Amino acid sequence: MSCTAHVFAPMSTMQCAWHRLRLAVAFVVLLIFSFIPAVRCLLQQWLFMSRFCQRGNRDPSIDLFFDPNDWIDKLPLLAGAVVWQDPGTPQNVAGSLRYHRDWTAAERRDLYDAYWNARMDVETGVPEAPPEAAPPLGVEGTLYPRALAWKVFVAHVGHAIAADNAGWFAWRLGAMTAAQLAFLVDSRSLFHWDPIAGGTYAVRTFDQNMATPGDPVRVFRFLRDHDLIAGNSRATVARVLGWCRSNLVHFNNSLDWQAYWQYGGYPPVERVLAGTFYSHATDPPQTHWTAGCHGTGGFLKAVLRTVNIPVESLRPVVERACEHSLCRFPLDELYLSHGDDPYSNLAYSDPLPDPDRLLVDAATYGAWFGAAVADNTRCDNVGRTVRDLAIADPSSLRMMRARCRDTASGAADGASQVMLELRGPHRGPYVSADLRAAGLWTRLDEAIAAHGGCAALPPE
């Protein structure tokens, strides 16, 4: 049996107080008959109206009998994926995993409350840049104390279930694999218990990437209000990548967390969305700074999880020259060849390519980064997508300026600035003669001429 919520307008503080007073009197009487489903529903409707009195409700489809804990218990894959990592003990320093079925009544109540807050667009109380999670001076990362880590975790699980239950987008948790669900509802997708980091829950560079997750309700609002949620998961990823291309800026100089994001931990996702001021500059503009590929990977994970799109961070090359972060989007089995791809001005052609073209399929990823591919080649293939786009349409200012410098210096193709832009650390994966035969330099000269010649290009 379901019990739908009443639709009602927001009430004033005085109206809410009067409503709660009347409710208290009637509640005592009706509680005696709460075993009757209709009476129980009436009580739930009154309690719902009391709780969200000042917000109001415009959604008549809300089922007041819905309990996220009961729902998890009915879905075996989800029940096996909702996992909390408990702190370690002297006998088990690394910590132990506790599945939802083993949660206490208080922990289940926390999830219930987190679900209803998310369902009603009520902020969860997760701070955008928690001071207690900022590390000591000289230590890198975001280090959550246990209580705050639990709050962050349960807020995200509650939001994931609320979004699914409300049908805010077409893709559903029930259709995901256990591995996909783990990226959304396993606490280790947010942080790991770390006995070395003072017994805290640490965000790790190569697991969660460099990002401090915010309140999922506020982050979801941003996506919704900026029309970044599409009719399917792939198109939604593309829209978010388009936002990244238009807004994110790679940090300059040394990575000073405090100077860029006014926080000692990893970049707070909500501050990246809002933009910050680089404190070491004079009169700096408000900028959506990102901590490079690791920061963007963490940003994408934190943002897209609020619309139940899992993201996996990948590091296919471990040599020092290529310690870069790549991204996998397992719902559609798509990849970014580099976390920096969205805002690489190498592919800022005119017109801009569809951001969906930044995504490559599993076959292409395997050909570029698979186990059979040599390390040097894998390293050179980091960021290959934007270089392929730049070769297909070399009308970006960066490519045209490189060609103009080559024209002025008379550089040969193999030693040209154009090839310097396209080559990886090991001078691959392109051969200048092949690009010449494919007409790259002809297309470059045509693009420059269409812009009025080298002298007409704007300065760098």
Buried (B, 14 or more C-beta within 10 A) or exposed (E): EEBBBEEBEEBEEEEBEEBBEEBEEEBEEBEEEBEEEEBBBBBBBBEBBBBBBEBEBEEEEBBBEBBBBEBBEEBEBBBBBBBBBBBBEEEEEEBEBBEBEEBEEEBBEBBBBBBBBBBBBBEBEBBBBBEEBBBEEEEBBBBBBEEBBBBBBBBBBBBBBBBBBBEBBEBEBEEBEEEBBBBBBBBBBBBBBBBEBEBBBBBBBBBBBBBBBBBBBBBBBBBBEEEBBBEEBBBBBBBBBBBBBEBBBBBEEEBEBEBBBBBBBBBBBBBBBEEBBBEEEEEEEEBBBBBBBBBBBBBBBBBBBBBBBBBBBBBBBEEEBBBBBBBBBBBBEBBBBBBBBBBBBBBBBEEBBEBBBBBBEBEBBBBBBEEEBEBBBBBBBBBBBBBBBBBBBBBBBBBBBBBBBBBEEEBEBEEBBBBEBBBBBBEBBBEBEEBEEEEBBEBBBEBBEEBEEBEEBEEE
